[in-house]
Every structure is written in structure tokens, then in C-alpha cells.
Amino acid sequence: MTKKKGICYLAGAGPGDPGLVTLRTRELVEKAEVVVYDALCNPEILKWAPAGAEIIYAGKKAAAHTMTQEEINRCLVEKTRAGLCVVRLKGGDPFLFGRGGEEAEALQAARLEFEVVPGVSSALAGPAYAGIPITHRDFASQVTIFTGHEDPAKPDSALDYAALARLPGTKVMLMGVERLGKIAENLMAGGADPALPVALIRWATTGRQQTLRGQLDDIAAKALENGFAAPAVAVFGEVVKLRERLNWFETRPLFGKRIVVTRTRKQAGALSGSLRLLGADVWEVPTIRTVPPENIVEFGQLVQDSHGYDWIVFTSPNGVEAFFEMFFKLYDDSREIGGARIAAIGPATAAAVKKFHLKVDLQPREYVAEGIVKEFQKDGSVENLRILIVRPESARDILPRELTKLGAIVDEAFAYRTLPETEDAFGGRERLREEGADMVAFTSSSTVENFVALKLPWPPGMKTASIGPVTSRTMRDLGLSVDVEAGASDIPGLVEAIRRFYAGK
């Protein structure tokens, strides 16, 4: 048997916003067997990795290294030599002050295959998200990118600050904000104008972004006064003045609002992404996970017999996915579902059905079980009709009970179970403990119940948002207030309710 050949991808993880990760990097993470990542990589990128992938934190920060560079090099060589698909995620771009060149040399010296996947650097994205174009026809036709990571006072500095000061155009510094005072002194000693505009951008491209403006002779003092620490990008040049007119990101309606999302890891993306587009600082604290039902054989039998029903009712997207995963293990053609008509609660559930090119015949205006019952009553008698309800275990029994009262012959296909999420794989709980939050968003009763069961500290002033009346009822039953309730019980409705809350409407 031929041994599988390993390969290591040195991939840029972008500046922080997961939307700025390249398609190529995402594709590689999705098939990775090993992922080695740095401190500045957004941990949400790790959600794209397969369930069985080995995740290794390299954790390089100034003066606090989990692994030395030599240890990282050895790790990459070892895992690649073992025949694995290794993705080395590096914040920004791997070849721009990321020591990716050294890692490539180590792989090459070991005669191992590697590929470099460029990424969006914070040197470009940071200023752009702060409303600062690093080149501009009226101000700068040249850009110099340098690192402030080295000590500017050491006698053998690789940087010629006098030459750097004389260079025209914009200068962008990566790392080194803690040495900003000495760097500014050296630039001024080299002839740079003390009144040169400077901007510092911290946690660039994320909802945590902060921007501080000053000039060369006072920016270090301002940074100290404001507690402005790494990670930050510094921009030196006349282009900084354009921020007054071009500041687009920090004016978004939810900018700076820290919002906790409690959906499952798999489902959180749609809500998190929508909130981030409005500028929110979102992190995920999954409280539930979905697993197969306890009686998978019984579920499979009901799916196999689904063509014999008059109606199939789907109550959630998870149910749709579980149903058709089982269905296509049993059948090769979706037409095997026969003449069964389909009902779906909520637009997300309907959209999940339509992915399988099937028509949704009934969709209630109210995205709850009661809405389905009302629609069936309006549609005519259901007496003696065979109805299969695809639902999770431990869901409310109102739908089968009420349809049975109307004379329907009802079977329940338990498609999945929801269990408490026991892992804090991406540090959301820890961040909530350390930083607090402005709001927590609940998308179902089970997310409420399991969030409360975690017994996390409740930050002072943290508000709550509910996706609809059923979830709100659970919140109140557990002693939580409901500050925001979606008008339409779906993700767009929840996002809009949060937006209006902070807009004061």
C-alpha cells in the first residue's frame, strides 16, 4: 500500500473579519486533517475544520509564546511527513512579517510539499476599515510597510529610521505599539515632521475595532492615556486626515455592541454574520448541539415509509437535514417521496426543503406550531389524513396533539436530539466571563435553558433578545427579562429587532 503524501498549506487567515478570509483558505480548512493556528487568527475560522481534525494552538504573542518558532517548524514537518493535510493559519498574510518564509524553508529542507496561500494583511485592511486609504492621488503615491516588533534602541537595528523618515508617502507599522514612543522619537530625530498625522487601529476589521488619532509627537502619550495596546496597526501620513470623511465601518448601527449568540456551532453563522454586517462585535457561546435520535432505526423506518403519508410537516432546518440525510441513504431519487405534500414552519425551514428541489405546499404566517394548526384548519378538514411530523425529541407536543384532535392520523419522526454543549472550543464563555457583553440573543427555548444551566456570570446591564413568543415564555419562566422580541420569529426578524432596539425605534 502506497503511503499517502502529506502537504502543508501556509495560509493567510486575514486581519480578523472572517469575511475577509480567501475562498482558497476556507476550502483548505474544510478538508484539513491538522490545523495549526496563531493567536491573531479569528477562532471562528476553526469551525470550518472537519469534526475529526487536530487543532493545534501555536499561540505566538509578544513575550508569551506557547510554542517557539523552532517548535512550530518541527510540528509542521512532523505532521506533514506523517502524510497529513496540514493547514498552518497565520494572521494576515503568511509572508508579511509572519515568519512564513522560515516555515516554508523548514518544509523545503525536509523535502516536503507545501503551498503558500496569501491573505489579506491588516497593513491594508486596518486602515481601510478605519476610513484611511493608504494611497491617494492628492496625498500619497508610495507606501512603506515596516515592523516595530524589534527594539528601536538596539545598536544593530535592521531599520534605518533616518532613511525611513525621509521616505515620501504613507508609512504603515505592524506590531510595536508598545515601543511607539521610541519609534516616534527616532523618526523625528531622522527628520520626520512632529505634526505628521498618525492613526492607531486596534483589533482592525472586527466589532472590537478602536481607532485613535494624533500626531507623531503626541501619539505615544495618547496611546498610553487610552490604554491602547496590541494588536494594533499604525498609519503615518497625510492620508490619516481623510478618516474624517471616509469613516464607514465605525458608523454602522451596531458598531461596538458586544452580542453573544447562543445557537449551535453549525447554525450560528447566519445570525453572527448578519449582526457583524451591522458592525456588532459578535462571539458565539453555543449552548446546544444536535445528535442523532435515540431510536435511529425507528426514524429510518418512518423516513422509508414517508411516501405513504398525505402530509410531511417539518418544524426546523435541522429536521429537514436529518430527514433527507436518512432518505438518500434509502433512496436514490427524491421522487420516491411520492405524493406527500409538505408543510414547513418558518422561512429557514422552507428554504432547507427547497434545497432538495421540493415544493413547500403550506407555510404558516406565524412561525410556531400553532400556526401550522391554523393553516390546516383553513385549508380544510384533515380528518383521516396521514401526517408525518419531523421534529426533535423533547419538543412541545402541541402540534401532534392538536392535529390528532382534528381527526388526523399522526406519526412523529424524531429526527434528532438537542444536548447541552459541553465544550468551549472557541473561547466564547471565557470571553463572556472576562469582558462581559451588551446583549445575549436566544433563538429557541433550548438555548435559553442550557445557557441558564451553564451558570455563567451575568454582566451588569446585559440585555436579552428573543426570536419569538415561545422562546420569550421560556425566558420569563426561568427568571430572565425579555428586552427585545422579534416581530417575525426568524433570524432576519431577530436581527432587525436588535437593530431597532439600539436605534431607539
Secondary structure, DSSP 8 states (H G I E B T S, - for coil): ------EEEEEE-BSS-GGGS-HHHHHHHHH-SEEEE-TTS-GGGGGGS-TT-EEEE--EETTEESS-HHHHHHHHHHHHHTT-EEEEEESB-TTSSS-HHHHHHHHHHTT-EEEEE----HHHHHHHHTT--S-BTTTBS-EEEEE--S-TTSTT-S--HHHHHH--SEEEEES-GGGHHHHHHHHHHTT--TT-EEEEEESTTSTT-EEEEEETTTHHHHHHHTT--SSEEEEESGGGGGHHHH--GGGSTTTT-EEEE-S-TTTHHHHHHHHHHTT-EEEE---EEEE--S-HHHHHHHHHTGGG-SEEEE-SHHHHHHHHHHHHHH-S-GGGGTT-EEEESSHHHHHHHHTTT----B--SSSSHHHHHHHHHHH---TT-EEEEEEETT--SHHHHHHHHTT-EEEEEEEEEEEE----TTSHHHHHHHH--SEEEE-SHHHHHHHHHHT----TT-EEEESSHHHHHHHHHTT---SEE-SSSSHHHHHHHHHHHHHT-
